[in-house]
Amino acid sequence: MAATSLTTITIGSSASIGSKAIPLSRSKCFGVSFNSQNYLKSFSGLKAASSISCESEASFLGKESSAALRNSFAPKAGKQNLRHQYYLQPQASSSKVAILGAAGGIGQPLALLIKMSPLVSALHLYDIANVKGVAADLSHCNTPAQVLDFTGTSELANSLKGVDVVVIPAGVPRKPGMTRDDLFNINANIVKTLVEAVADNCPDAFIHIISNPVNSTVPIAVEVLRRKGVYDPKKVFGVTTLDVVRANTFVAQKKNLRLIDVDVPVVGGHAGITILPLLSRTKPSVSFTDEEVEELTVRIQNAGTEVVEAKAGAGSATLSMAYAAARFVESSLRALDGDTDVYECAYVQSELTELPFFASRVKIGKKGIEAVISSDLQGLTEYEEKALEALKPELKASIEKGVAFAQKQTVTA
Ligand SMILES: NC(=O)c1ccc[n+]([C@@H]2O[C@H](COP(=O)([O-])OP(=O)(O)OC[C@H]3O[C@@H](n4cnc5c(N)ncnc54)[C@H](O)[C@@H]3O)[C@@H](O)[C@H]2O)c1
């Protein structure tokens, strides 16, 4: 795998980072989300005099997203002969992104990855503590996004003014032996308070909810927005990208496929058996034995626990989560920038099943979700059909728990 994650950059002969000219022919290309051979003109993270050629088999985004990104920039460079060549204009758009919970295990690496995006003009970092240092540190990276820090509830409103995308990883992570639902009471209150502030200060923003249990925190957020009269179902997303990232990785390993080629839609919810990878929909088409389906499905569903146990008390998935969340942010920014070919899985208000919220692939556009993709649920295997029916009662209970929490708060208030 090490060989496939190596990236080669060739920039004429050199690029400058700070004041040093650094030969890049054997360097790694960090966070640049392109497969195959790509040419980037003046990528903002590296002050290159001429175009950068970047050969990579690793991708920040995955194949479909990379293709979409290529397409989104292709018109600016002309489409001829650009199958593997395109030009990325830094600051193609000027989106503002806020991270609430930015000093945490997920928040910090997520902030770094978003700081590297050429689509971000301002990055607002909010937390109840320790965010000043994170912002000072990040602000020294020579990428265009301006980094601003906001500490404590008195600065929450200002952190949200004029923001296009709000990402919420604030909360308490899972500890060994804890289920996602054990986190409920603490994180439910945090999400409620933060989303109230979003409703008051940037009601048109895309809202990405990472704080667990996502199956319940998304319905809580929706109730809060409804109560405030600003709910737009197209703009509230439970971030389930990590399930897709894990599914793609595990399937590629198991079937010895190129990582960049693999795409597995993951539907349902974001906890235990509610996570349903649709292995029969894997691209490229690949066959699995019944044992492989069972083993992969269970591994994808329990991958969070794998990390929690390996960290042995020091938190839950943070780096892979930050990577997955950054991919989802980048997709949203591309959609806001006018890319008409952006698809991601997310946990959203849905009519695909009888449940009011459900994770599936969605098409994202400038104004949020343009379509919920139903075709993935057609022609499921018997195993997937059974798993889908089995997850519904648990997901329903988690949704109802979230709604009941939010309604109880309203009555109390
Ligand atoms: N959606 C997913 O796939 C996924 C994956 C992993 C973790 N998570 C969840 O993400 C959350 C964060 O995990 P972490 O590992 O970064 O935890 P962490 O404890 O390292 O960081 C949480 C951060 O939130 C901050 N915070 C707490 N209350 C806040 C408030 N009221 N306002 C703003 N900030 C506040 C804390 O100060 C801290 O910096 C947890 O709920 C965890 O379960 C979700």
The ligand as a Gaussian input file, in Angstrom:
#p B3LYP/6-31G(d) Opt

LIG

0 1
 N      -19.481000      11.290000      12.449000
 C      -18.451000      10.481000      12.632000
 O      -18.154000       9.639000      11.767000
 C      -17.599000      10.583000      13.866000
 C      -16.387000       9.880000      13.940000
 C      -15.601000      10.033000      15.065000
 C      -16.043000      10.842000      16.097000
 N      -17.221000      11.491000      16.004000
 C      -17.718000      12.372000      17.074000
 O      -17.132000      13.659000      16.952000
 C      -17.143000      14.307000      18.223000
 C      -15.783000      14.904000      18.555000
 O      -14.798000      13.918000      18.684000
 P      -13.287000      14.310000      19.056000
 O      -12.530000      13.043000      19.065000
 O      -12.828000      15.440000      18.224000
 O      -13.486000      14.808000      20.562000
 P      -12.536000      15.793000      21.403000
 O      -12.945000      15.689000      22.818000
 O      -11.102000      15.549000      21.068000
 O      -12.904000      17.219000      20.840000
 C      -14.161000      17.775000      21.054000
 C      -13.984000      19.260000      21.068000
 O      -15.284000      19.820000      21.244000
 C      -15.126000      20.921000      22.121000
 N      -16.399000      21.259000      22.730000
 C      -17.051000      20.664000      23.757000
 N      -18.185000      21.326000      24.025000
 C      -18.268000      22.340000      23.127000
 C      -19.207000      23.360000      22.897000
 N      -20.310000      23.497000      23.638000
 N      -18.950000      24.231000      21.895000
 C      -17.851000      24.111000      21.129000
 N      -16.912000      23.167000      21.325000
 C      -17.134000      22.286000      22.309000
 C      -14.081000      20.470000      23.122000
 O      -13.514000      21.592000      23.801000
 C      -13.092000      19.760000      22.234000
 O      -12.122000      20.624000      21.734000
 C      -17.607000      13.246000      19.210000
 O      -18.984000      13.401000      19.422000
 C      -17.354000      11.945000      18.477000
 O      -18.160000      10.896000      18.922000
 C      -17.986000      11.376000      14.905000

